[in-house]
Amino acid sequence: MSDAELPIPLDREKIAAFCRARGIRKLSLFGSVLRGDFDPARSDVDVLAEFAPDALKGVGFRYFGYGEELARILGRKVDFCSRLNPYIEAEVRREALAIYERA
């Protein structure tokens, strides 16, 4: 799937700035936003963040605000995670669409 096929608009510049400021090396979408069952009126956006080593050192409770900050950029509720349940991890990583990746 490409950005043009997504049911939500992406501001790549704002997403990149968000990721750089927080030490995120890769940010991916997964779940219903990539499938036909996405409901623009009700669905949230599932986001997987992969951080650079030591990027979360000293972050503390600010981590819990990252989803809200990203929600403002995407214009909808975000389910922000950086760890996946082992039972779904392989499937999520197979289907995930990277929207930011540090070079």
MARPA-971286 format. One record per residue: residue in one letter; y, x, z of N, C-alpha, C in turn. Coordinates in Angstrom, 2 decimals. Layout:
+------+---------+---------+---------+---------+---------+---------+---------+---------+---------+
| rest |    n.py |    n.px |    n.pz |   ca.py |   ca.px |   ca.pz |    c.py |    c.px |    c.pz |
+------+---------+---------+---------+---------+---------+---------+---------+---------+---------+
|    A |       Y |       X |       Z |       Y |       X |       Z |       Y |       X |       Z |
...
+------+---------+---------+---------+---------+---------+---------+---------+---------+---------+
END
This chain:
+------+---------+---------+---------+---------+---------+---------+---------+---------+---------+
| rest |    n.py |    n.px |    n.pz |   ca.py |   ca.px |   ca.pz |    c.py |    c.px |    c.pz |
+------+---------+---------+---------+---------+---------+---------+---------+---------+---------+
|    M |   -1.18 |    0.84 |    0.00 |    0.00 |    0.00 |    0.00 |    1.24 |    0.89 |    0.00 |
|    S |    2.26 |    0.47 |   -0.71 |    3.52 |    1.22 |   -0.76 |    4.58 |    0.49 |    0.05 |
|    D |    5.70 |    1.15 |    0.28 |    6.81 |    0.54 |    1.02 |    7.26 |   -0.76 |    0.35 |
|    A |    7.28 |   -0.77 |   -0.98 |    7.75 |   -1.94 |   -1.72 |    6.86 |   -3.16 |   -1.48 |
|    E |    5.60 |   -2.94 |   -1.15 |    4.66 |   -4.04 |   -0.92 |    4.68 |   -4.56 |    0.52 |
|    L |    5.36 |   -3.86 |    1.41 |    5.41 |   -4.27 |    2.81 |    6.22 |   -5.55 |    2.97 |
|    P |    5.84 |   -6.41 |    3.91 |    6.58 |   -7.65 |    4.13 |    7.84 |   -7.46 |    4.99 |
|    I |    8.15 |   -6.21 |    5.33 |    9.34 |   -5.90 |    6.12 |   10.10 |   -4.78 |    5.41 |
|    P |   11.43 |   -4.78 |    5.52 |   12.19 |   -3.67 |    4.95 |   12.15 |   -2.45 |    5.88 |
|    L |   12.20 |   -1.27 |    5.29 |   12.20 |   -0.03 |    6.08 |   13.47 |    0.75 |    5.77 |
|    D |   14.17 |    1.18 |    6.80 |   15.30 |    2.08 |    6.63 |   14.78 |    3.48 |    6.96 |
|    R |   14.34 |    4.18 |    5.94 |   13.70 |    5.49 |    6.13 |   14.59 |    6.49 |    6.88 |
|    E |   15.88 |    6.46 |    6.62 |   16.78 |    7.40 |    7.29 |   16.85 |    7.14 |    8.79 |
|    K |   16.97 |    5.88 |    9.18 |   17.01 |    5.55 |   10.61 |   15.68 |    5.84 |   11.28 |
|    I |   14.59 |    5.57 |   10.58 |   13.26 |    5.86 |   11.13 |   13.08 |    7.36 |   11.33 |
|    A |   13.50 |    8.14 |   10.34 |   13.38 |    9.60 |   10.44 |   14.22 |   10.14 |   11.60 |
|    A |   15.43 |    9.63 |   11.76 |   16.30 |   10.08 |   12.86 |   15.67 |    9.73 |   14.20 |
|    F |   15.13 |    8.52 |   14.32 |   14.44 |    8.10 |   15.54 |   13.30 |    9.06 |   15.86 |
|    C |   12.48 |    9.36 |   14.87 |   11.33 |   10.24 |   15.08 |   11.74 |   11.66 |   15.44 |
|    R |   12.69 |   12.22 |   14.72 |   13.14 |   13.59 |   15.01 |   13.68 |   13.70 |   16.43 |
|    A |   14.44 |   12.71 |   16.88 |   15.06 |   12.75 |   18.21 |   14.04 |   12.68 |   19.34 |
|    R |   12.84 |   12.17 |   19.04 |   11.82 |   11.98 |   20.08 |   10.61 |   12.89 |   19.91 |
|    G |   10.65 |   13.78 |   18.95 |    9.53 |   14.70 |   18.75 |    8.31 |   14.05 |   18.13 |
|    I |    8.51 |   12.98 |   17.40 |    7.39 |   12.32 |   16.72 |    7.14 |   13.04 |   15.40 |
|    R |    5.92 |   13.53 |   15.23 |    5.62 |   14.24 |   13.99 |    5.07 |   13.32 |   12.90 |
|    K |    4.52 |   12.18 |   13.31 |    4.01 |   11.21 |   12.34 |    4.11 |    9.82 |   12.94 |
|    L |    4.63 |    8.87 |   12.14 |    4.75 |    7.48 |   12.57 |    4.09 |    6.62 |   11.50 |
|    S |    3.14 |    5.80 |   11.91 |    2.37 |    4.99 |   10.96 |    2.36 |    3.53 |   11.36 |
|    L |    2.25 |    2.67 |   10.36 |    2.07 |    1.24 |   10.57 |    0.59 |    0.94 |   10.43 |
|    F |    0.12 |   -0.05 |   11.17 |   -1.26 |   -0.51 |   11.01 |   -1.32 |   -1.99 |   11.38 |
|    G |   -2.45 |   -2.60 |   11.20 |   -2.62 |   -4.00 |   11.58 |   -2.15 |   -4.98 |   10.53 |
|    S |   -1.73 |   -6.15 |   11.00 |   -1.44 |   -7.26 |   10.09 |   -0.31 |   -6.99 |    9.11 |
|    V |    0.64 |   -6.11 |    9.46 |    1.75 |   -5.81 |    8.54 |    1.23 |   -5.23 |    7.21 |
|    L |    0.00 |   -4.71 |    7.23 |   -0.60 |   -4.14 |    6.02 |   -1.58 |   -5.10 |    5.35 |
|    R |   -1.75 |   -6.28 |    5.95 |   -2.74 |   -7.22 |    5.43 |   -2.09 |   -8.56 |    5.09 |
|    G |   -2.86 |   -9.43 |    4.51 |   -2.38 |  -10.74 |    4.12 |   -2.14 |  -11.70 |    5.26 |
|    D |   -2.60 |  -11.38 |    6.47 |   -2.43 |  -12.31 |    7.59 |   -1.14 |  -12.07 |    8.38 |
|    F |   -0.23 |  -11.26 |    7.87 |    1.05 |  -11.03 |    8.52 |    1.91 |  -12.28 |    8.40 |
|    D |    2.42 |  -12.77 |    9.52 |    3.28 |  -13.95 |    9.54 |    4.71 |  -13.49 |    9.87 |
|    P |    5.61 |  -13.51 |    8.88 |    6.98 |  -13.01 |    9.12 |    7.70 |  -13.71 |   10.28 |
|    A |    7.30 |  -14.92 |   10.60 |    7.96 |  -15.65 |   11.68 |    7.42 |  -15.29 |   13.06 |
|    R |    6.18 |  -14.81 |   13.13 |    5.56 |  -14.59 |   14.45 |    4.95 |  -13.21 |   14.68 |
|    S |    4.54 |  -12.53 |   13.64 |    3.79 |  -11.27 |   13.83 |    4.69 |  -10.14 |   14.29 |
|    D |    4.13 |   -9.31 |   15.17 |    4.82 |   -8.08 |   15.53 |    4.33 |   -6.99 |   14.57 |
|    V |    4.90 |   -5.81 |   14.70 |    4.52 |   -4.68 |   13.86 |    3.83 |   -3.66 |   14.74 |
|    D |    2.59 |   -3.32 |   14.40 |    1.82 |   -2.32 |   15.13 |    2.19 |   -0.94 |   14.61 |
|    V |    2.57 |   -0.05 |   15.53 |    3.04 |    1.28 |   15.16 |    2.30 |    2.33 |   15.98 |
|    L |    1.83 |    3.35 |   15.29 |    1.15 |    4.48 |   15.94 |    2.03 |    5.71 |   15.80 |
|    A |    2.40 |    6.30 |   16.93 |    3.21 |    7.51 |   16.95 |    2.35 |    8.70 |   17.35 |
|    E |    2.48 |    9.77 |   16.59 |    1.81 |   11.03 |   16.94 |    2.90 |   12.04 |   17.26 |
|    F |    2.90 |   12.52 |   18.49 |    3.95 |   13.39 |   18.98 |    3.61 |   14.87 |   18.79 |
|    A |    4.64 |   15.67 |   18.63 |    4.48 |   17.11 |   18.61 |    4.04 |   17.55 |   20.01 |
|    P |    3.35 |   18.70 |   20.09 |    2.94 |   19.20 |   21.42 |    4.15 |   19.30 |   22.35 |
|    D |    3.99 |   18.88 |   23.57 |    5.01 |   18.93 |   24.62 |    6.21 |   18.01 |   24.39 |
|    A |    6.20 |   17.18 |   23.34 |    7.33 |   16.28 |   23.08 |    7.51 |   15.24 |   24.18 |
|    L |    6.44 |   14.89 |   24.85 |    6.54 |   13.87 |   25.91 |    6.75 |   14.47 |   27.30 |
|    K |    6.80 |   15.79 |   27.36 |    7.02 |   16.46 |   28.65 |    8.39 |   16.08 |   29.19 |
|    G |    8.41 |   15.48 |   30.36 |    9.66 |   15.10 |   31.00 |   10.26 |   13.78 |   30.50 |
|    V |    9.59 |   13.08 |   29.61 |   10.13 |   11.83 |   29.07 |   10.06 |   10.71 |   30.10 |
|    G |    8.98 |   10.66 |   30.84 |    8.83 |    9.65 |   31.89 |    8.90 |    8.23 |   31.35 |
|    F |    9.64 |    7.40 |   32.07 |    9.72 |    5.98 |   31.73 |   10.49 |    5.70 |   30.44 |
|    R |   11.26 |    6.66 |   29.95 |   11.97 |    6.44 |   28.68 |   11.00 |    6.13 |   27.55 |
|    Y |    9.76 |    6.63 |   27.66 |    8.74 |    6.36 |   26.64 |    8.60 |    4.86 |   26.40 |
|    F |    8.67 |    4.08 |   27.46 |    8.46 |    2.64 |   27.35 |    9.59 |    1.93 |   26.60 |
|    G |   10.71 |    2.59 |   26.43 |   11.81 |    2.03 |   25.65 |   11.72 |    2.35 |   24.17 |
|    Y |   10.82 |    3.26 |   23.78 |   10.72 |    3.64 |   22.38 |   10.38 |    2.45 |   21.48 |
|    G |    9.51 |    1.59 |   21.92 |    9.14 |    0.41 |   21.14 |   10.34 |   -0.51 |   20.91 |
|    E |   11.15 |   -0.68 |   21.95 |   12.34 |   -1.53 |   21.83 |   13.36 |   -0.91 |   20.88 |
|    E |   13.52 |    0.40 |   20.96 |   14.45 |    1.07 |   20.06 |   13.99 |    0.93 |   18.61 |
|    L |   12.71 |    1.13 |   18.39 |   12.16 |    1.01 |   17.04 |   12.23 |   -0.44 |   16.56 |
|    A |   12.06 |   -1.39 |   17.46 |   12.17 |   -2.81 |   17.10 |   13.57 |   -3.12 |   16.56 |
|    R |   14.59 |   -2.52 |   17.14 |   15.95 |   -2.74 |   16.64 |   16.10 |   -2.17 |   15.23 |
|    I |   15.46 |   -1.05 |   14.95 |   15.53 |   -0.46 |   13.61 |   14.78 |   -1.31 |   12.59 |
|    L |   13.61 |   -1.81 |   12.99 |   12.77 |   -2.59 |   12.06 |   13.16 |   -4.07 |   12.01 |
|    G |   13.91 |   -4.52 |   12.99 |   14.35 |   -5.91 |   13.00 |   13.29 |   -6.90 |   13.43 |
|    R |   12.30 |   -6.43 |   14.17 |   11.26 |   -7.33 |   14.70 |   10.53 |   -6.64 |   15.83 |
|    K |    9.80 |   -7.42 |   16.62 |    9.06 |   -6.89 |   17.76 |    8.06 |   -5.83 |   17.30 |
|    V |    7.93 |   -4.79 |   18.10 |    7.05 |   -3.67 |   17.78 |    6.04 |   -3.49 |   18.90 |
|    D |    4.79 |   -3.28 |   18.53 |    3.75 |   -2.87 |   19.47 |    3.59 |   -1.37 |   19.25 |
|    F |    4.21 |   -0.57 |   20.12 |    4.31 |    0.88 |   19.96 |    3.22 |    1.55 |   20.77 |
|    C |    2.44 |    2.40 |   20.12 |    1.40 |    3.12 |   20.87 |    1.28 |    4.56 |   20.35 |
|    S |    0.76 |    5.40 |   21.22 |    0.50 |    6.78 |   20.83 |   -0.95 |    7.17 |   21.13 |
|    R |   -1.69 |    6.25 |   21.73 |   -3.12 |    6.44 |   21.97 |   -3.83 |    5.16 |   21.58 |
|    L |   -5.02 |    5.33 |   21.03 |   -5.79 |    4.19 |   20.56 |   -7.10 |    4.08 |   21.33 |
|    N |   -7.57 |    2.87 |   21.46 |   -8.88 |    2.63 |   22.03 |   -9.91 |    3.32 |   21.13 |
|    P |  -10.83 |    4.09 |   21.69 |  -11.82 |    4.80 |   20.88 |  -12.65 |    3.89 |   19.97 |
|    Y |  -12.80 |    2.63 |   20.35 |  -13.61 |    1.71 |   19.56 |  -12.93 |    1.31 |   18.25 |
|    I |  -11.59 |    1.40 |   18.20 |  -10.88 |    1.01 |   16.98 |  -10.16 |    2.17 |   16.30 |
|    E |  -10.18 |    3.33 |   16.93 |   -9.38 |    4.45 |   16.43 |   -9.71 |    4.84 |   14.99 |
|    A |  -10.97 |    4.99 |   14.65 |  -11.34 |    5.41 |   13.30 |  -10.85 |    4.40 |   12.26 |
|    E |  -11.03 |    3.12 |   12.54 |  -10.60 |    2.08 |   11.60 |   -9.08 |    2.06 |   11.45 |
|    V |   -8.37 |    2.16 |   12.55 |   -6.91 |    2.16 |   12.50 |   -6.42 |    3.35 |   11.69 |
|    R |   -6.96 |    4.52 |   11.94 |   -6.51 |    5.71 |   11.21 |   -6.82 |    5.61 |    9.71 |
|    R |   -7.91 |    4.94 |    9.36 |   -8.24 |    4.75 |    7.93 |   -7.24 |    3.84 |    7.24 |
|    E |   -6.84 |    2.80 |    7.90 |   -5.96 |    1.80 |    7.28 |   -4.47 |    2.12 |    7.42 |
|    A |   -4.10 |    3.00 |    8.35 |   -2.70 |    3.25 |    8.68 |   -1.89 |    3.76 |    7.48 |
|    L |   -0.63 |    3.34 |    7.44 |    0.31 |    3.76 |    6.41 |    1.41 |    4.57 |    7.08 |
|    A |    1.49 |    5.86 |    6.77 |    2.52 |    6.72 |    7.34 |    3.87 |    6.34 |    6.76 |
|    I |    4.84 |    6.11 |    7.65 |    6.20 |    5.82 |    7.19 |    7.15 |    6.97 |    7.53 |
|    Y |    6.67 |    7.93 |    8.31 |    7.41 |    9.16 |    8.59 |    6.39 |   10.25 |    8.87 |
|    E |    6.64 |   11.42 |    8.30 |    5.79 |   12.57 |    8.61 |    6.66 |   13.81 |    8.48 |
|    R |    6.69 |   14.56 |    9.57 |    7.49 |   15.79 |    9.58 |    6.82 |   16.81 |    8.67 |
|    A |    7.61 |   17.42 |    7.86 |    7.09 |   18.43 |    6.91 |    6.71 |   19.71 |    7.60 |
+------+---------+---------+---------+---------+---------+---------+---------+---------+---------+
END
